[in-house]
Every structure is written in C-alpha cells, then in structure tokens.
Amino acid sequence: MRARSVVRVTHDRTVYAFGSASFLGSPRRVVAPLAGMAQTPNGTGYWLVASDGGVFAFGTPFYGSLARPGVMPTTVGMAATPSGRGYWLVGSDGGVFAFGDARFRGSAANLRLAAPVQAIIGAPGGDGYWLLGRDGGVFAFGAAQFYGRAQSSSTIVGIAATPSGRGYWLVGSDGGVFAFGDARFFGSAASLHLQSPVVSIDRNRAGTGYWLAAADGGVFAFGASRYAGSPSALLAPARAVVQIAGMPDGRGYRLLALAIPSAAVPAPAFAASAPAASMPAASTPAASTRAASVPAAFAPAASVSSPVAPPSGGVYAIGDSVMIDAAPALQATIPGIVVNAGVSRQVSSGIALLSQLAASGQLPGTVVWHLGTNGTFSSAQLDQVLQIAGGRHVIMLTNHCGYCGWTPGNNATIAAGCTEARHCTVADWNALADANPGWFGGDTVHMAIGGTGARAYAQLVASKL
C-alpha cells in the first residue's frame, strides 16, 4: 500500500516528490517525449531531458541542450556534475555531450555496441563517467574505472556510483542488486514476487543505502535510505515510473513517470529462490569477494534471531508491500518460506493467487496471510480464504494503518472469523505495531527492510507456526 501515504508528496503526474524532496515542476509541452532526470547534488533542483536532447531546468540554471535534428539518434539519459553547474547527456549510440562545467572524457559512439546505451552516471570527482548498456555492459571514461559487469538472466536497468567513485551498483529488472568495487550490498528485491519490473536505482549521499523503483511506482529502500512513499495509486493510466533520484539526506526522492507502451518496459525474470540474482557474479574478483560476504538474497542483519524449524509441508506467505518490508527477515527466520508480496495488492488478488496455488497442487501445509492494508477485508472473503486453504493452517496478521478507515473493520473480521476450530491463528501485528511506533517511516505503515520492525514481524509469524 505504498501509494496510500500521509507523507508529503507533490506531483503533476510526471514528477513525484516524496519526503524531503520538493516538486518544482515539469514541462507543459514537449516536442519529443521525456527520457530522463538528473538532480543537483544538494537536491534543490533538477533537470529533465527529452529524447531529442532538449533540456528543461527546474530550480537550477540551464546550461544547454541538443534539441537540434540529427545531433544524436535518441537521448536516453543525463548526469549532473558534482558542482551542479553542468551535466552530460548520452545517446543510445553511446555519444556523450558535455555542458556547463562538465568535461568531455570520451564516448562509445565509435564502438560496435552489442546493445544500445541506456544510462550515464558521473564520477564523484567530476573527471569521468560511466555508460551502461542494455546488455549490462559498463563503459568507463576519464577518472571512472571499470569494476565489473553483471552476469544475470534479467535485464540490467540501472547503475549508481559509490561516493568515492571506486565502485558501483547495478540493478536488474528482477530487483537483483550487484555490488562492485567498494560498493556495499544492502539487500535486493530479487526473491520477491514483484508486480512490475524494477527500472532504476539511486543511493543516498553517504553510500550507506539505496532505493530501487519499479515501473508501477513501487519503491524499495535498503540500508540507511528511508522509504518515503510511492505513487502506485497516483499513476495515470498508461504511465510508468522510469527513474528514481534520491535526496542526499536519504529521507526522500523524486520519481519520473512517463507515458510508455507496455512493450517498452522490460519484463522481469523471476526465479523461485534466485539468491545469486542479488549478488555479483563470481566471474570478476570484486564480484566473488562480494558473493562470499553475502550468502543470501537479502543479507539480513546479524541481529535476526536464530531460524526456527519450519513446519512439515512448507510455508507460503501472501501479502502486500508491508510484507515486502519484512521479506528478508521472514526468509532468514523461517527457512524455506516462499514470500509472495506485491505493492498495493488487494484482498481479491490474494484470493485469486491462493486459489490458483491450491488448484495446481502448489499450496503447502501452512499459509501466512497479510492483506487488507489497501482496502476492506470482508467476512465473506475471509471465509473464501479458509475454504480454499482446505484445512491447512492459516496464520492471519491484523492490519496496521492509522489513517485507513477500513482497518478497524478488517481487524474485527479477522478476530471473529480466524479461530482455532477453523485451523486459523491470529497474529496481532496491529497491537505490536501500535506499541512500537519508532519502527515505522513517515507514513506510519512501512518499515525499513531488514530493520527492527521487520525482524519483529518475522518473529511474530514464526511464533504462530
């Protein structure tokens, strides 16, 4: 339910600003569609670039553009210099153009590329940059150094450099994160059942955390980067998020949403467990070092309690974005659990999934159910859940959302209908959450992935097995 938030959000359906980020506008009319965004280093302004190379400045000076026919095949991205007094533009052919105090350090325009270029990021010192190809290839120019490329079955869609410039992260459309050089791995969304592919990554100023953004507006915060809200329920039809730009303080971000045909959004490549998808490939020295130190998909915090013995027959968890926050802790605490959680998921969608699993013989002996944050959960729907479960043990978590008018009714339905006689156990997440408000972000609903609240959530579920 990341979209239904009381946190500060302003937008015009193109640029969405959450948390400490401010909305400064977007072009009313463009000749060519927008293609990317770059923020000033202090986050007080940003530029938008169109596919024809046109640049639009908001809260910061304009330093030039390429809006002339034939200059570049298709502009696909831009990156700001460390001073905020210039920027680079990059085309799908690898051509690079520098404006303001940005320095040209080379391009891939004369190379025979295996795939088009899709992004550019500047080196923190300002004397170089990296280009990212759609095949995951990384091209380093000037002071920027090559630290490796990802070997993944999913499409590589984004890159973010470390503050030192001695490493970078890559992210795949399945949410897998790859850390190279001095980049630290803080977690990934690779083992989640995403409703939409991941499209972008950005980090906070200190490099102590990062955010992932999905095409449907889902936002996933790792490390010290904070979750500040999602535009999932605010997106206009036929629009998708294409980029996230994090605020330096780690407390907010901007999202760029564009009208994009569904065919243009890369399809996620999911695996049942896919722990390797969240770690660098072992084919490079930096990658093998990182893989050795991160043995699981989410690298849970060391303070997670010892794993419990899962019940015979397995455990399958169905939930929304609140469960996404707790997914790494659930997997660390309950070995073998399958977590199927989706941003803004409704009860009806969960029932459809449950029915499909039961019909195909894939429903294990224990079901964890946590839906209702995004809307009502009626007694008739609860009856459906238990009927489909067919006598299997169902653990139902109560809903916690102080500003959602339907939450008290949902929790009353769970208390009345989830009984021992019906092989159903209530896990009172609402009571536990009410007693610990410090676990949550500004929306009072979502937690830091791998944080104290997420670990408590996992322990609550484990205690009911």
HUBEL-V311080 format. One line per field, one symbol per residue. ss: DSSP state (@ for helix, = for strand, . for the rest). psi: psi as a letter, one per 40 degrees, with the letter a starting at -180 (. if undefined). A space follows every 10 residues. Layout:
ss=???
psi=???
This chain:
ss=........== =...=====. .......... ...======. .....===== ....====.. .......... ....====== .....===== =....===== .......... ......==== ==.....=== ===....=== ==........ .....===== =.....==== ==....==== =......... .......=== ===.....== ====....== ===....... ........== ======.... .========. .@@@...... ....@@@@.. ....@@@@@@ @@@....... .......=.. ....=====. @@@@@@@@@@ @@@=...=== =.....@@@@ @@@@@@@@@. .....===== ........@@ @@@@@@@@@. ..=====... ......@@@@ @@@@@@@..@ @@.====.@@ @@@@..@@@= ......=... .@@@@@@@@@ @@@..
psi=fedgieihhi ifedhhhibe iiheiihdhi diiidiihii deeeiiiihi eeehhhhhei iheiifghhe dhdhheiihi ideefiiiii ideehhhhib ehhheiiede ighdiiieii iiideefiii ihieeehhhh ibehiheiih hieihheiih iideefiiii iieeehhhhi behiheiied eigidiiiei iiiidefeii iihideehhh hibehiheii edeehiifii heihhiidee eiiihhhihh iddehhhihi iddfddeeii ieeidddddd ddegeidegi ieehiiiihi iieihhhhaa dddddedddd dddgheihhg iihfhidddd ddddddddde eehadhhhhg iedeaihidd dddddddddf eihhhhhiih hdehdedddd dddddddgid defhhhhgdd ddddegdeei adeediihhe addddddddd ddee.
